[in-house]
């Protein structure tokens, strides 16, 4: 990723996303960002080249029920590679990296 892409991904991760272990197995981490704007989510996929995009169609009739797009990365090596690139741009990446490296 370019420096601009790393800043973009890092900002979206900190503002709209999560980065956490997702099971009791130490090398099992998940990174995800959700938003109602599909372009924000597709830009993450283009910038990183990894992950999947999920769509949750909601009824739209009640407050907070707009359709949601989620970009998710689960393979440990993919998450670790992104976290290493985001160290200067994301507080969540800075906090997670030492924890992710403890498994070695």
N, C-alpha and C positions, 0 to 999 in steps of 0.2 A: 504494500500500500504506500501511496505517496504520503508526505507529511500532512497535506490537507485532508486526505482521506482518513488518516489516523485520528486527526483532530475531530473530524465529523463523527466517526464511529465512536470515539471516546466520549464525546459530548452526548450523543444519543444514549449510549450505555448508562452514563451517569444520570441523565435526566429521565429516561423512560424505561430503563432496563434493569436486569438483575444478572448477577454472576454468583453462582453458589454451587456447592456440592449437591448432588441430587439423589444420593443413596448412601448406604453405609460403606460401600467400597471406596477406598481413598482416591482412586483415579477415575472418579465419575463426577464430572462437573458439567454444568449447563450454563450457557450464556443466552439470554433472550432479550428482545426489545419488542414491545407492542405499541401500536399506534393505530389511529383510525385513518391515517393518510397512507395509502399504499406506496406512494413514491418515496416516502422516508424509509420504508421497510425494504423496498426493492433496491434502493441505493446502498443499503448495508450489504445485501447479497452481491451486488456488483463490485463494491469496494473490497470485500474480503474474499470473494470467490468460494466461500464455504457456507454451509448451513441450509436450512429449509425454511420456506415461508408457508405459514398456515393462515387460513381464513376462518373466522368465526362470524357467521351471518346471524345477526340478532334481529329482532322484530322492528326496531326503530320507532316503536310507538310510545315508549316510556323514556324518561330522562336517563341518560347513561346507557342506552341500549343501541348505540350505533355499531355497525360492523367493525370488527377489529382484525388487524393484520399483525402477525407475530413472526419475527425472524428468530430462529433458534439454531444454536450450534451445540452439539452434544459430544462428539468424539473428543476425548481428552486432549489428544495431540493437536486438534484444530483449535480448541479453546485456548490451550496453552500458547500456541503460536500467535493468536490474536492478542492475548493478554500481554505477552512480551512486547508486541509492537505498540500497545496502548499505554505503556507505563508512564510516559511523559504527558499523556493527554486525559487520563481517567483516574479518578480517585479509587473507584471500585477495582480497577486493574492493579493499582499500586498496593491495595490491601490484600487482594486475592493471591498475587504472585508468590509471596513467601509461603502461604498455606499450600498452594499447589506444588511447590518445590519440595515440601516436607515429605512427600510420598517416596522420594528417592533415597 
